[in-house]
Amino acid sequence: LGILFSNYSQAQSAEPVLPNIFTPNEDTINDEFRIMANGVTVSSFSLKIYNRFGVLLFSSNNINISWDGRTNAGIKVPEGIYFYIAEINGKKYNNTLMVVY
């Protein structure tokens, strides 16, 4: 009985990159919360960011628009944990996001 071994490479499916922390302190380094497609062809996109009380702070239907850590009124949010729901091509991603200055 012979066993045949073959070499193969397993293609990894591309997944978007969803950061869990950012520092909107205006030093031009990591100042925006941006979801990166990472090779994913994006046909549909939605992002909603909420504070701990469930108040919607930011929403976008364009993956190229990032969140700068401000409310819709232009006020910087305080340091802390925020919640987001992203939907990319019908797949939901729910997670937390930390804002640190």
C-alpha positions in Angstrom: 0.0 0.0 0.0 1.6 3.2 -1.1 0.8 6.7 0.3 0.9 9.6 -2.0 1.9 13.0 -0.5 1.4 16.1 -2.4 2.4 19.7 -1.8 -0.3 22.2 -1.9 -0.8 25.7 -0.7 -4.0 26.6 1.1 -5.2 30.0 -0.1 -6.3 32.1 2.8 -9.4 34.0 2.3 -9.0 37.8 2.5 -10.6 39.4 5.5 -11.0 43.1 6.2 -8.9 44.7 9.0 -10.9 46.1 11.9 -8.7 47.9 14.4 -9.7 47.8 18.1 -7.9 51.0 19.2 -7.0 54.4 17.8 -5.6 57.7 19.1 -7.3 60.8 17.6 -4.9 63.2 19.3 -4.0 65.0 16.1 -0.3 63.8 15.9 -1.1 62.3 12.4 -0.4 58.8 13.7 -3.4 56.5 14.0 -5.7 59.5 14.2 -8.7 57.9 12.5 -10.6 54.6 12.9 -10.5 53.2 9.4 -11.6 49.7 8.3 -9.2 48.4 5.6 -10.6 46.2 2.8 -7.3 44.1 2.8 -7.9 42.7 -0.6 -11.7 42.2 -0.2 -13.8 43.5 -3.0 -16.4 45.6 -1.2 -19.8 45.6 -2.8 -21.7 46.8 0.2 -20.6 48.5 3.4 -22.1 49.9 6.6 -20.5 51.2 9.8 -22.2 52.4 12.9 -20.3 53.5 16.1 -22.1 53.9 19.4 -21.1 55.1 22.9 -21.8 53.0 26.0 -25.3 54.4 26.3 -26.2 53.2 22.8 -26.2 56.7 21.3 -25.1 56.6 17.6 -22.0 58.8 17.2 -21.0 58.0 13.6 -22.3 56.1 10.6 -21.1 55.6 7.0 -21.9 53.6 4.0 -18.5 54.2 2.4 -15.5 52.1 3.5 -13.2 55.0 2.5 -14.7 57.4 5.1 -13.1 57.1 8.5 -14.1 58.2 12.0 -12.1 61.0 13.5 -13.3 60.4 17.1 -15.9 63.2 17.0 -19.6 63.3 17.4 -21.9 64.5 14.7 -21.8 67.9 16.4 -17.9 67.9 16.0 -17.1 67.4 19.7 -14.3 65.0 20.6 -15.5 61.9 22.4 -13.8 61.1 25.7 -11.4 58.3 26.1 -13.1 55.0 26.6 -14.7 52.0 25.0 -17.1 52.4 22.1 -19.1 49.8 20.1 -19.3 49.3 16.4 -21.3 47.3 14.0 -19.8 46.9 10.5 -21.4 45.1 7.7 -19.2 44.2 4.7 -20.7 42.3 1.8 -23.5 41.1 4.1 -21.2 39.8 6.8 -21.6 41.5 10.2 -18.7 42.4 12.5 -19.6 43.5 16.0 -16.9 44.6 18.3 -15.5 47.2 20.7 -13.2 50.1 19.9 -10.9 51.9 22.4 -10.3 55.7 22.0 -7.1 56.8 23.7 -5.6 60.3 23.6 
